[in-house]
Amino acid sequence: MMKAIKNFMKKPITWGDSFKWSGIVLGLYAAVIGAIAAYEKWIAYKDKAERLDKYNSFRDMDNQI
């Protein structure tokens, strides 16, 4: 096992490796940014639904009078 790790560490970094790692990092970055954007959108939707429910409850109270 240690021999395999040592052989792996001796390999030079090539252009292909650089592009591969750049792609992995970019993919992870995009996933995190996408999750943050989805969370912000969900919070905005939740707040809008809450305000609409409150507005409808007040409107129903006005109609009962």
CHARMM internal coordinates of N, CA and C (Angstrom, degrees):
IC EDIT
DIST 1 N 1 CA 1.4536
DIST 1 CA 1 C 1.5331
ANGL 1 N 1 CA 1 C 110.64
DIST 1 C 2 N 1.3200
ANGL 1 CA 1 C 2 N 115.84
DIHE 1 N 1 CA 1 C 2 N -45.21
DIST 2 N 2 CA 1.4639
ANGL 1 C 2 N 2 CA 119.31
DIHE 1 CA 1 C 2 N 2 CA -179.89
DIST 2 CA 2 C 1.5283
ANGL 2 N 2 CA 2 C 110.99
DIHE 1 C 2 N 2 CA 2 C -65.06
DIST 2 C 3 N 1.3421
ANGL 2 CA 2 C 3 N 116.27
DIHE 2 N 2 CA 2 C 3 N -33.72
DIST 3 N 3 CA 1.4586
ANGL 2 C 3 N 3 CA 119.61
DIHE 2 CA 2 C 3 N 3 CA 179.55
DIST 3 CA 3 C 1.5312
ANGL 3 N 3 CA 3 C 110.06
DIHE 2 C 3 N 3 CA 3 C -65.77
DIST 3 C 4 N 1.3307
ANGL 3 CA 3 C 4 N 116.88
DIHE 3 N 3 CA 3 C 4 N -39.14
DIST 4 N 4 CA 1.4662
ANGL 3 C 4 N 4 CA 120.69
DIHE 3 CA 3 C 4 N 4 CA 178.94
DIST 4 CA 4 C 1.5230
ANGL 4 N 4 CA 4 C 110.57
DIHE 3 C 4 N 4 CA 4 C -65.23
DIST 4 C 5 N 1.3194
ANGL 4 CA 4 C 5 N 116.96
DIHE 4 N 4 CA 4 C 5 N -39.49
DIST 5 N 5 CA 1.4650
ANGL 4 C 5 N 5 CA 120.47
DIHE 4 CA 4 C 5 N 5 CA 179.10
DIST 5 CA 5 C 1.5273
ANGL 5 N 5 CA 5 C 110.10
DIHE 4 C 5 N 5 CA 5 C -67.22
DIST 5 C 6 N 1.3184
ANGL 5 CA 5 C 6 N 117.15
DIHE 5 N 5 CA 5 C 6 N -42.32
DIST 6 N 6 CA 1.4663
ANGL 5 C 6 N 6 CA 120.32
DIHE 5 CA 5 C 6 N 6 CA 179.01
DIST 6 CA 6 C 1.5270
ANGL 6 N 6 CA 6 C 110.95
DIHE 5 C 6 N 6 CA 6 C -63.70
DIST 6 C 7 N 1.3281
ANGL 6 CA 6 C 7 N 117.31
DIHE 6 N 6 CA 6 C 7 N -41.54
DIST 7 N 7 CA 1.4645
ANGL 6 C 7 N 7 CA 120.51
DIHE 6 CA 6 C 7 N 7 CA 178.53
DIST 7 CA 7 C 1.5237
ANGL 7 N 7 CA 7 C 110.53
DIHE 6 C 7 N 7 CA 7 C -64.87
DIST 7 C 8 N 1.3191
ANGL 7 CA 7 C 8 N 117.09
DIHE 7 N 7 CA 7 C 8 N -36.91
DIST 8 N 8 CA 1.4628
ANGL 7 C 8 N 8 CA 120.51
DIHE 7 CA 7 C 8 N 8 CA 178.92
DIST 8 CA 8 C 1.5274
ANGL 8 N 8 CA 8 C 110.58
DIHE 7 C 8 N 8 CA 8 C -65.94
DIST 8 C 9 N 1.3158
ANGL 8 CA 8 C 9 N 116.97
DIHE 8 N 8 CA 8 C 9 N -39.38
DIST 9 N 9 CA 1.4575
ANGL 8 C 9 N 9 CA 120.85
DIHE 8 CA 8 C 9 N 9 CA -178.17
DIST 9 CA 9 C 1.5335
ANGL 9 N 9 CA 9 C 111.89
DIHE 8 C 9 N 9 CA 9 C -71.88
DIST 9 C 10 N 1.3263
ANGL 9 CA 9 C 10 N 118.22
DIHE 9 N 9 CA 9 C 10 N -22.99
DIST 10 N 10 CA 1.4632
ANGL 9 C 10 N 10 CA 121.47
DIHE 9 CA 9 C 10 N 10 CA -178.88
DIST 10 CA 10 C 1.5209
ANGL 10 N 10 CA 10 C 112.44
DIHE 9 C 10 N 10 CA 10 C -79.82
DIST 10 C 11 N 1.3298
ANGL 10 CA 10 C 11 N 117.72
DIHE 10 N 10 CA 10 C 11 N -17.19
DIST 11 N 11 CA 1.4659
ANGL 10 C 11 N 11 CA 120.01
DIHE 10 CA 10 C 11 N 11 CA -177.19
DIST 11 CA 11 C 1.5283
ANGL 11 N 11 CA 11 C 110.02
DIHE 10 C 11 N 11 CA 11 C -68.47
DIST 11 C 12 N 1.3270
ANGL 11 CA 11 C 12 N 117.29
DIHE 11 N 11 CA 11 C 12 N 136.59
DIST 12 N 12 CA 1.4708
ANGL 11 C 12 N 12 CA 119.33
DIHE 11 CA 11 C 12 N 12 CA 177.93
DIST 12 CA 12 C 1.5283
ANGL 12 N 12 CA 12 C 110.78
DIHE 11 C 12 N 12 CA 12 C -73.37
DIST 12 C 13 N 1.3126
ANGL 12 CA 12 C 13 N 115.50
DIHE 12 N 12 CA 12 C 13 N 153.78
DIST 13 N 13 CA 1.4604
ANGL 12 C 13 N 13 CA 120.74
DIHE 12 CA 12 C 13 N 13 CA 177.39
DIST 13 CA 13 C 1.5237
ANGL 13 N 13 CA 13 C 107.67
DIHE 12 C 13 N 13 CA 13 C -82.76
DIST 13 C 14 N 1.3174
ANGL 13 CA 13 C 14 N 116.44
DIHE 13 N 13 CA 13 C 14 N 124.83
DIST 14 N 14 CA 1.4621
ANGL 13 C 14 N 14 CA 121.32
DIHE 13 CA 13 C 14 N 14 CA -177.79
DIST 14 CA 14 C 1.5248
ANGL 14 N 14 CA 14 C 109.51
DIHE 13 C 14 N 14 CA 14 C -103.90
DIST 14 C 15 N 1.3492
ANGL 14 CA 14 C 15 N 115.09
DIHE 14 N 14 CA 14 C 15 N 174.16
DIST 15 N 15 CA 1.4643
ANGL 14 C 15 N 15 CA 119.51
DIHE 14 CA 14 C 15 N 15 CA 177.14
DIST 15 CA 15 C 1.5240
ANGL 15 N 15 CA 15 C 110.51
DIHE 14 C 15 N 15 CA 15 C -62.75
DIST 15 C 16 N 1.3116
ANGL 15 CA 15 C 16 N 116.56
DIHE 15 N 15 CA 15 C 16 N -37.82
DIST 16 N 16 CA 1.4633
ANGL 15 C 16 N 16 CA 120.07
DIHE 15 CA 15 C 16 N 16 CA 178.92
DIST 16 CA 16 C 1.5178
ANGL 16 N 16 CA 16 C 111.57
DIHE 15 C 16 N 16 CA 16 C -61.80
DIST 16 C 17 N 1.3278
ANGL 16 CA 16 C 17 N 116.36
DIHE 16 N 16 CA 16 C 17 N -41.96
DIST 17 N 17 CA 1.4652
ANGL 16 C 17 N 17 CA 120.15
DIHE 16 CA 16 C 17 N 17 CA 177.21
DIST 17 CA 17 C 1.5234
ANGL 17 N 17 CA 17 C 110.99
DIHE 16 C 17 N 17 CA 17 C -63.05
DIST 17 C 18 N 1.3234
ANGL 17 CA 17 C 18 N 115.61
DIHE 17 N 17 CA 17 C 18 N -41.12
DIST 18 N 18 CA 1.4665
ANGL 17 C 18 N 18 CA 119.63
DIHE 17 CA 17 C 18 N 18 CA -179.96
DIST 18 CA 18 C 1.5242
ANGL 18 N 18 CA 18 C 110.89
DIHE 17 C 18 N 18 CA 18 C -62.12
DIST 18 C 19 N 1.3408
ANGL 18 CA 18 C 19 N 116.62
DIHE 18 N 18 CA 18 C 19 N -45.09
DIST 19 N 19 CA 1.4625
ANGL 18 C 19 N 19 CA 119.88
DIHE 18 CA 18 C 19 N 19 CA 178.75
DIST 19 CA 19 C 1.5234
ANGL 19 N 19 CA 19 C 111.36
DIHE 18 C 19 N 19 CA 19 C -65.43
DIST 19 C 20 N 1.3311
ANGL 19 CA 19 C 20 N 116.37
DIHE 19 N 19 CA 19 C 20 N -38.53
DIST 20 N 20 CA 1.4585
ANGL 19 C 20 N 20 CA 120.39
DIHE 19 CA 19 C 20 N 20 CA 179.97
DIST 20 CA 20 C 1.5303
ANGL 20 N 20 CA 20 C 110.29
DIHE 19 C 20 N 20 CA 20 C -62.88
DIST 20 C 21 N 1.3210
ANGL 20 CA 20 C 21 N 116.85
DIHE 20 N 20 CA 20 C 21 N -48.56
DIST 21 N 21 CA 1.4619
ANGL 20 C 21 N 21 CA 120.10
DIHE 20 CA 20 C 21 N 21 CA -179.37
DIST 21 CA 21 C 1.5268
ANGL 21 N 21 CA 21 C 111.70
DIHE 20 C 21 N 21 CA 21 C -67.47
DIST 21 C 22 N 1.3291
ANGL 21 CA 21 C 22 N 116.67
DIHE 21 N 21 CA 21 C 22 N -34.94
DIST 22 N 22 CA 1.4690
ANGL 21 C 22 N 22 CA 119.60
DIHE 21 CA 21 C 22 N 22 CA 176.38
DIST 22 CA 22 C 1.5221
ANGL 22 N 22 CA 22 C 110.22
DIHE 21 C 22 N 22 CA 22 C -64.07
DIST 22 C 23 N 1.3253
ANGL 22 CA 22 C 23 N 116.67
DIHE 22 N 22 CA 22 C 23 N -40.60
DIST 23 N 23 CA 1.4600
ANGL 22 C 23 N 23 CA 120.75
DIHE 22 CA 22 C 23 N 23 CA 177.78
DIST 23 CA 23 C 1.5176
ANGL 23 N 23 CA 23 C 112.38
DIHE 22 C 23 N 23 CA 23 C -64.52
DIST 23 C 24 N 1.3130
ANGL 23 CA 23 C 24 N 116.63
DIHE 23 N 23 CA 23 C 24 N -40.33
DIST 24 N 24 CA 1.4666
ANGL 23 C 24 N 24 CA 120.54
DIHE 23 CA 23 C 24 N 24 CA 178.56
DIST 24 CA 24 C 1.5226
ANGL 24 N 24 CA 24 C 110.21
DIHE 23 C 24 N 24 CA 24 C -64.13
DIST 24 C 25 N 1.3197
ANGL 24 CA 24 C 25 N 116.78
DIHE 24 N 24 CA 24 C 25 N -46.16
DIST 25 N 25 CA 1.4686
ANGL 24 C 25 N 25 CA 120.95
DIHE 24 CA 24 C 25 N 25 CA -179.72
DIST 25 CA 25 C 1.5227
ANGL 25 N 25 CA 25 C 110.54
DIHE 24 C 25 N 25 CA 25 C -64.15
DIST 25 C 26 N 1.3290
ANGL 25 CA 25 C 26 N 117.00
DIHE 25 N 25 CA 25 C 26 N -42.71
DIST 26 N 26 CA 1.4618
ANGL 25 C 26 N 26 CA 120.54
DIHE 25 CA 25 C 26 N 26 CA 179.00
DIST 26 CA 26 C 1.5268
ANGL 26 N 26 CA 26 C 111.01
DIHE 25 C 26 N 26 CA 26 C -63.84
DIST 26 C 27 N 1.3206
ANGL 26 CA 26 C 27 N 117.50
DIHE 26 N 26 CA 26 C 27 N -39.71
DIST 27 N 27 CA 1.4608
ANGL 26 C 27 N 27 CA 121.04
DIHE 26 CA 26 C 27 N 27 CA 177.50
DIST 27 CA 27 C 1.5180
ANGL 27 N 27 CA 27 C 112.33
DIHE 26 C 27 N 27 CA 27 C -63.56
DIST 27 C 28 N 1.3240
ANGL 27 CA 27 C 28 N 116.68
DIHE 27 N 27 CA 27 C 28 N -43.08
DIST 28 N 28 CA 1.4664
ANGL 27 C 28 N 28 CA 120.02
DIHE 27 CA 27 C 28 N 28 CA 177.77
DIST 28 CA 28 C 1.5232
ANGL 28 N 28 CA 28 C 111.21
DIHE 27 C 28 N 28 CA 28 C -65.00
DIST 28 C 29 N 1.3239
ANGL 28 CA 28 C 29 N 116.50
DIHE 28 N 28 CA 28 C 29 N -40.64
DIST 29 N 29 CA 1.4617
ANGL 28 C 29 N 29 CA 121.48
DIHE 28 CA 28 C 29 N 29 CA 178.46
DIST 29 CA 29 C 1.5285
ANGL 29 N 29 CA 29 C 110.20
DIHE 28 C 29 N 29 CA 29 C -62.04
DIST 29 C 30 N 1.3259
ANGL 29 CA 29 C 30 N 116.74
DIHE 29 N 29 CA 29 C 30 N -44.81
DIST 30 N 30 CA 1.4652
ANGL 29 C 30 N 30 CA 120.79
DIHE 29 CA 29 C 30 N 30 CA 179.43
DIST 30 CA 30 C 1.5252
ANGL 30 N 30 CA 30 C 110.96
DIHE 29 C 30 N 30 CA 30 C -64.38
DIST 30 C 31 N 1.3246
ANGL 30 CA 30 C 31 N 117.54
DIHE 30 N 30 CA 30 C 31 N -37.36
DIST 31 N 31 CA 1.4607
ANGL 30 C 31 N 31 CA 120.69
DIHE 30 CA 30 C 31 N 31 CA 179.08
DIST 31 CA 31 C 1.5273
ANGL 31 N 31 CA 31 C 110.76
DIHE 30 C 31 N 31 CA 31 C -65.24
DIST 31 C 32 N 1.3129
ANGL 31 CA 31 C 32 N 117.19
DIHE 31 N 31 CA 31 C 32 N -41.95
DIST 32 N 32 CA 1.4700
ANGL 31 C 32 N 32 CA 120.67
DIHE 31 CA 31 C 32 N 32 CA 179.52
DIST 32 CA 32 C 1.5241
ANGL 32 N 32 CA 32 C 110.58
DIHE 31 C 32 N 32 CA 32 C -66.61
DIST 32 C 33 N 1.3273
ANGL 32 CA 32 C 33 N 117.24
DIHE 32 N 32 CA 32 C 33 N -45.32
DIST 33 N 33 CA 1.4679
ANGL 32 C 33 N 33 CA 120.82
DIHE 32 CA 32 C 33 N 33 CA 179.13
DIST 33 CA 33 C 1.5284
ANGL 33 N 33 CA 33 C 110.09
DIHE 32 C 33 N 33 CA 33 C -63.45
DIST 33 C 34 N 1.3246
ANGL 33 CA 33 C 34 N 117.77
DIHE 33 N 33 CA 33 C 34 N -39.74
DIST 34 N 34 CA 1.4609
ANGL 33 C 34 N 34 CA 121.22
DIHE 33 CA 33 C 34 N 34 CA 177.58
DIST 34 CA 34 C 1.5182
ANGL 34 N 34 CA 34 C 112.16
DIHE 33 C 34 N 34 CA 34 C -63.83
DIST 34 C 35 N 1.3142
ANGL 34 CA 34 C 35 N 117.13
DIHE 34 N 34 CA 34 C 35 N -40.12
DIST 35 N 35 CA 1.4631
ANGL 34 C 35 N 35 CA 120.68
DIHE 34 CA 34 C 35 N 35 CA 178.46
DIST 35 CA 35 C 1.5242
ANGL 35 N 35 CA 35 C 110.73
DIHE 34 C 35 N 35 CA 35 C -66.00
DIST 35 C 36 N 1.3189
ANGL 35 CA 35 C 36 N 117.18
DIHE 35 N 35 CA 35 C 36 N -40.39
DIST 36 N 36 CA 1.4667
ANGL 35 C 36 N 36 CA 120.68
DIHE 35 CA 35 C 36 N 36 CA 178.36
DIST 36 CA 36 C 1.5216
ANGL 36 N 36 CA 36 C 110.34
DIHE 35 C 36 N 36 CA 36 C -64.93
DIST 36 C 37 N 1.3233
ANGL 36 CA 36 C 37 N 117.35
DIHE 36 N 36 CA 36 C 37 N -43.05
DIST 37 N 37 CA 1.4678
ANGL 36 C 37 N 37 CA 120.99
DIHE 36 CA 36 C 37 N 37 CA 179.25
DIST 37 CA 37 C 1.5235
ANGL 37 N 37 CA 37 C 110.95
DIHE 36 C 37 N 37 CA 37 C -64.08
DIST 37 C 38 N 1.3258
ANGL 37 CA 37 C 38 N 117.56
DIHE 37 N 37 CA 37 C 38 N -41.30
DIST 38 N 38 CA 1.4627
ANGL 37 C 38 N 38 CA 120.83
DIHE 37 CA 37 C 38 N 38 CA 178.61
DIST 38 CA 38 C 1.5247
ANGL 38 N 38 CA 38 C 110.81
DIHE 37 C 38 N 38 CA 38 C -64.80
DIST 38 C 39 N 1.3267
ANGL 38 CA 38 C 39 N 117.43
DIHE 38 N 38 CA 38 C 39 N -39.07
DIST 39 N 39 CA 1.4612
ANGL 38 C 39 N 39 CA 120.95
DIHE 38 CA 38 C 39 N 39 CA 178.81
DIST 39 CA 39 C 1.5261
ANGL 39 N 39 CA 39 C 110.71
DIHE 38 C 39 N 39 CA 39 C -64.72
DIST 39 C 40 N 1.3281
ANGL 39 CA 39 C 40 N 117.07
DIHE 39 N 39 CA 39 C 40 N -44.07
DIST 40 N 40 CA 1.4688
ANGL 39 C 40 N 40 CA 120.75
DIHE 39 CA 39 C 40 N 40 CA 178.57
DIST 40 CA 40 C 1.5282
ANGL 40 N 40 CA 40 C 110.83
DIHE 39 C 40 N 40 CA 40 C -62.00
DIST 40 C 41 N 1.3215
ANGL 40 CA 40 C 41 N 116.76
DIHE 40 N 40 CA 40 C 41 N -41.41
DIST 41 N 41 CA 1.4610
ANGL 40 C 41 N 41 CA 121.03
DIHE 40 CA 40 C 41 N 41 CA 179.30
DIST 41 CA 41 C 1.5274
ANGL 41 N 41 CA 41 C 110.43
DIHE 40 C 41 N 41 CA 41 C -65.06
DIST 41 C 42 N 1.3386
ANGL 41 CA 41 C 42 N 116.90
DIHE 41 N 41 CA 41 C 42 N -39.95
DIST 42 N 42 CA 1.4593
ANGL 41 C 42 N 42 CA 121.06
DIHE 41 CA 41 C 42 N 42 CA 179.47
DIST 42 CA 42 C 1.5288
ANGL 42 N 42 CA 42 C 110.70
DIHE 41 C 42 N 42 CA 42 C -65.77
DIST 42 C 43 N 1.3284
ANGL 42 CA 42 C 43 N 117.73
DIHE 42 N 42 CA 42 C 43 N -41.17
DIST 43 N 43 CA 1.4650
ANGL 42 C 43 N 43 CA 121.75
DIHE 42 CA 42 C 43 N 43 CA 178.33
DIST 43 CA 43 C 1.5244
ANGL 43 N 43 CA 43 C 110.04
DIHE 42 C 43 N 43 CA 43 C -62.54
DIST 43 C 44 N 1.3258
ANGL 43 CA 43 C 44 N 117.64
DIHE 43 N 43 CA 43 C 44 N -43.09
DIST 44 N 44 CA 1.4651
ANGL 43 C 44 N 44 CA 120.94
DIHE 43 CA 43 C 44 N 44 CA 179.02
DIST 44 CA 44 C 1.5257
ANGL 44 N 44 CA 44 C 110.46
DIHE 43 C 44 N 44 CA 44 C -63.67
DIST 44 C 45 N 1.3227
ANGL 44 CA 44 C 45 N 117.56
DIHE 44 N 44 CA 44 C 45 N -41.68
DIST 45 N 45 CA 1.4638
ANGL 44 C 45 N 45 CA 121.21
DIHE 44 CA 44 C 45 N 45 CA 178.74
DIST 45 CA 45 C 1.5252
ANGL 45 N 45 CA 45 C 110.75
DIHE 44 C 45 N 45 CA 45 C -64.56
DIST 45 C 46 N 1.3182
ANGL 45 CA 45 C 46 N 116.35
DIHE 45 N 45 CA 45 C 46 N -41.71
DIST 46 N 46 CA 1.4611
ANGL 45 C 46 N 46 CA 121.47
DIHE 45 CA 45 C 46 N 46 CA -179.58
DIST 46 CA 46 C 1.5297
ANGL 46 N 46 CA 46 C 110.39
DIHE 45 C 46 N 46 CA 46 C -63.65
DIST 46 C 47 N 1.3329
ANGL 46 CA 46 C 47 N 117.57
DIHE 46 N 46 CA 46 C 47 N -43.90
DIST 47 N 47 CA 1.4623
ANGL 46 C 47 N 47 CA 121.34
DIHE 46 CA 46 C 47 N 47 CA 178.46
DIST 47 CA 47 C 1.5201
ANGL 47 N 47 CA 47 C 111.18
DIHE 46 C 47 N 47 CA 47 C -64.02
DIST 47 C 48 N 1.3202
ANGL 47 CA 47 C 48 N 116.81
DIHE 47 N 47 CA 47 C 48 N -40.49
DIST 48 N 48 CA 1.4600
ANGL 47 C 48 N 48 CA 120.66
DIHE 47 CA 47 C 48 N 48 CA 179.73
DIST 48 CA 48 C 1.5300
ANGL 48 N 48 CA 48 C 110.41
DIHE 47 C 48 N 48 CA 48 C -64.78
DIST 48 C 49 N 1.3176
ANGL 48 CA 48 C 49 N 117.38
DIHE 48 N 48 CA 48 C 49 N -42.18
DIST 49 N 49 CA 1.4625
ANGL 48 C 49 N 49 CA 121.20
DIHE 48 CA 48 C 49 N 49 CA 178.73
DIST 49 CA 49 C 1.5280
ANGL 49 N 49 CA 49 C 110.54
DIHE 48 C 49 N 49 CA 49 C -64.87
DIST 49 C 50 N 1.3168
ANGL 49 CA 49 C 50 N 117.05
DIHE 49 N 49 CA 49 C 50 N -38.54
DIST 50 N 50 CA 1.4610
ANGL 49 C 50 N 50 CA 121.38
DIHE 49 CA 49 C 50 N 50 CA 178.49
DIST 50 CA 50 C 1.5281
ANGL 50 N 50 CA 50 C 110.96
DIHE 49 C 50 N 50 CA 50 C -63.55
DIST 50 C 51 N 1.3347
ANGL 50 CA 50 C 51 N 116.33
DIHE 50 N 50 CA 50 C 51 N -45.63
DIST 51 N 51 CA 1.4664
ANGL 50 C 51 N 51 CA 120.13
DIHE 50 CA 50 C 51 N 51 CA 178.88
DIST 51 CA 51 C 1.5197
ANGL 51 N 51 CA 51 C 111.15
DIHE 50 C 51 N 51 CA 51 C -63.98
DIST 51 C 52 N 1.3286
ANGL 51 CA 51 C 52 N 117.10
DIHE 51 N 51 CA 51 C 52 N -39.06
DIST 52 N 52 CA 1.4577
ANGL 51 C 52 N 52 CA 121.03
DIHE 51 CA 51 C 52 N 52 CA 179.88
DIST 52 CA 52 C 1.5227
ANGL 52 N 52 CA 52 C 110.64
DIHE 51 C 52 N 52 CA 52 C -65.70
DIST 52 C 53 N 1.3243
ANGL 52 CA 52 C 53 N 117.50
DIHE 52 N 52 CA 52 C 53 N -41.40
DIST 53 N 53 CA 1.4669
ANGL 52 C 53 N 53 CA 120.53
DIHE 52 CA 52 C 53 N 53 CA 177.36
DIST 53 CA 53 C 1.5207
ANGL 53 N 53 CA 53 C 110.86
DIHE 52 C 53 N 53 CA 53 C -63.13
DIST 53 C 54 N 1.3221
ANGL 53 CA 53 C 54 N 117.05
DIHE 53 N 53 CA 53 C 54 N -41.90
DIST 54 N 54 CA 1.4585
ANGL 53 C 54 N 54 CA 120.66
DIHE 53 CA 53 C 54 N 54 CA 178.96
DIST 54 CA 54 C 1.5280
ANGL 54 N 54 CA 54 C 110.33
DIHE 53 C 54 N 54 CA 54 C -64.31
DIST 54 C 55 N 1.3355
ANGL 54 CA 54 C 55 N 117.08
DIHE 54 N 54 CA 54 C 55 N -43.22
DIST 55 N 55 CA 1.4652
ANGL 54 C 55 N 55 CA 121.80
DIHE 54 CA 54 C 55 N 55 CA 179.02
DIST 55 CA 55 C 1.5241
ANGL 55 N 55 CA 55 C 110.28
DIHE 54 C 55 N 55 CA 55 C -62.08
DIST 55 C 56 N 1.3278
ANGL 55 CA 55 C 56 N 117.27
DIHE 55 N 55 CA 55 C 56 N -44.18
DIST 56 N 56 CA 1.4634
ANGL 55 C 56 N 56 CA 120.36
DIHE 55 CA 55 C 56 N 56 CA -179.60
DIST 56 CA 56 C 1.5227
ANGL 56 N 56 CA 56 C 111.57
DIHE 55 C 56 N 56 CA 56 C -65.80
DIST 56 C 57 N 1.3205
ANGL 56 CA 56 C 57 N 117.96
DIHE 56 N 56 CA 56 C 57 N -35.54
DIST 57 N 57 CA 1.4629
ANGL 56 C 57 N 57 CA 119.62
DIHE 56 CA 56 C 57 N 57 CA 179.24
DIST 57 CA 57 C 1.5291
ANGL 57 N 57 CA 57 C 110.33
DIHE 56 C 57 N 57 CA 57 C -68.42
DIST 57 C 58 N 1.3451
ANGL 57 CA 57 C 58 N 117.96
DIHE 57 N 57 CA 57 C 58 N -38.46
DIST 58 N 58 CA 1.4592
ANGL 57 C 58 N 58 CA 120.15
DIHE 57 CA 57 C 58 N 58 CA 176.55
DIST 58 CA 58 C 1.5234
ANGL 58 N 58 CA 58 C 110.76
DIHE 57 C 58 N 58 CA 58 C -67.71
DIST 58 C 59 N 1.3133
ANGL 58 CA 58 C 59 N 117.40
DIHE 58 N 58 CA 58 C 59 N -38.60
DIST 59 N 59 CA 1.4559
ANGL 58 C 59 N 59 CA 121.27
DIHE 58 CA 58 C 59 N 59 CA 179.78
DIST 59 CA 59 C 1.5281
ANGL 59 N 59 CA 59 C 110.43
DIHE 58 C 59 N 59 CA 59 C -65.62
DIST 59 C 60 N 1.3349
ANGL 59 CA 59 C 60 N 117.17
DIHE 59 N 59 CA 59 C 60 N -38.70
DIST 60 N 60 CA 1.4631
ANGL 59 C 60 N 60 CA 120.63
DIHE 59 CA 59 C 60 N 60 CA 177.55
DIST 60 CA 60 C 1.5186
ANGL 60 N 60 CA 60 C 110.82
DIHE 59 C 60 N 60 CA 60 C -65.97
DIST 60 C 61 N 1.3312
ANGL 60 CA 60 C 61 N 116.78
DIHE 60 N 60 CA 60 C 61 N -35.83
DIST 61 N 61 CA 1.4615
ANGL 60 C 61 N 61 CA 119.79
DIHE 60 CA 60 C 61 N 61 CA 178.37
DIST 61 CA 61 C 1.5248
ANGL 61 N 61 CA 61 C 110.02
DIHE 60 C 61 N 61 CA 61 C -66.58
DIST 61 C 62 N 1.3303
ANGL 61 CA 61 C 62 N 118.30
DIHE 61 N 61 CA 61 C 62 N -37.96
DIST 62 N 62 CA 1.4610
ANGL 61 C 62 N 62 CA 121.37
DIHE 61 CA 61 C 62 N 62 CA 178.37
DIST 62 CA 62 C 1.5219
ANGL 62 N 62 CA 62 C 110.95
DIHE 61 C 62 N 62 CA 62 C -66.42
DIST 62 C 63 N 1.3140
ANGL 62 CA 62 C 63 N 117.67
DIHE 62 N 62 CA 62 C 63 N -35.61
DIST 63 N 63 CA 1.4619
ANGL 62 C 63 N 63 CA 120.83
DIHE 62 CA 62 C 63 N 63 CA -179.61
DIST 63 CA 63 C 1.5192
ANGL 63 N 63 CA 63 C 112.01
DIHE 62 C 63 N 63 CA 63 C -71.69
DIST 63 C 64 N 1.3079
ANGL 63 CA 63 C 64 N 118.48
DIHE 63 N 63 CA 63 C 64 N -24.35
DIST 64 N 64 CA 1.4536
ANGL 63 C 64 N 64 CA 121.45
DIHE 63 CA 63 C 64 N 64 CA -179.08
DIST 64 CA 64 C 1.5223
ANGL 64 N 64 CA 64 C 111.40
DIHE 63 C 64 N 64 CA 64 C -77.31
DIST 64 C 65 N 1.3010
ANGL 64 CA 64 C 65 N 117.55
DIHE 64 N 64 CA 64 C 65 N -22.65
DIST 65 N 65 CA 1.4658
ANGL 64 C 65 N 65 CA 120.55
DIHE 64 CA 64 C 65 N 65 CA -176.72
DIST 65 CA 65 C 1.4837
ANGL 65 N 65 CA 65 C 111.79
DIHE 64 C 65 N 65 CA 65 C -77.58
END
COOR INIT
IC SEED 1 N 1 CA 1 C
IC BUILD
